[in-house]
Every structure is written in C-alpha cells, then in structure tokens.
Amino acid sequence: MAASYTMRTAQVNRLRKTGLLAGLLAGLLLLVACGDGAVPTDPPNPSAGPGAAHSELDEATLQLRDDGLAALRQGQPAEAEASFRRLLEARPTDPLPTTNLAL
C-alpha cells in the first residue's frame, strides 16, 4: 500500500513538473510570436534604482497587474484573465499581460 502511494505521488509530481514546463514553454512561444521584433538599443541604467523599471507605469496599470497575479494565486483564473486583458488593452506592447494570459 505504501509503495503504491509513493509511486502515485511520484507520478503526480512528474505530471505537475511537465505541466509547469509546458505552460512556461507555451508562454515563451506566445511572447516570441506576438513580439514586435524591436530590440532595445539603450542598455538599462543600473544606477536608476530598483523602482526605475516601473517608473512609466501608472498606478492603475500596477493595480491591474497586481489584481491579476493575486487572482492567479487564489485560484481564480477568470478574474485573473479579465485583469490581464484590461492590462493588455492599456499596454499593448508590454509582454507581461500576454505571457500571463498564456498561463
């Protein structure tokens, strides 16, 4: 009985890892397929500080992102999708909402 339980647990863990990898791969492929091909020419400024990456994001955009991520963590995919779709409308060139929609 214990060996059967251990074998099932190993199978479930393997399936979870496979599903996670498949989801990440699908997200990456979607990101590449939907990208505009633009390559940034200016390197990031390391002295700009930790908040500089989000300096152009307004409060509403950050709230949509946070709402979507929180809904994913709470197991509410429909609410997460709605937040990420609104975020995609607000920032169509941002790859994050597209990647999160792939999950």
Secondary structure, DSSP 8 states (H G I E B T S, - for coil): -HHHHHHHHHHHHHHHHHHHHHHHHHHHHHHHHH-------S---GGG-TTGGGTTS-HHHHHHHHHHHHHHHTT-HHHHHHHHHHHHHH-TT-HHHHHHHH-
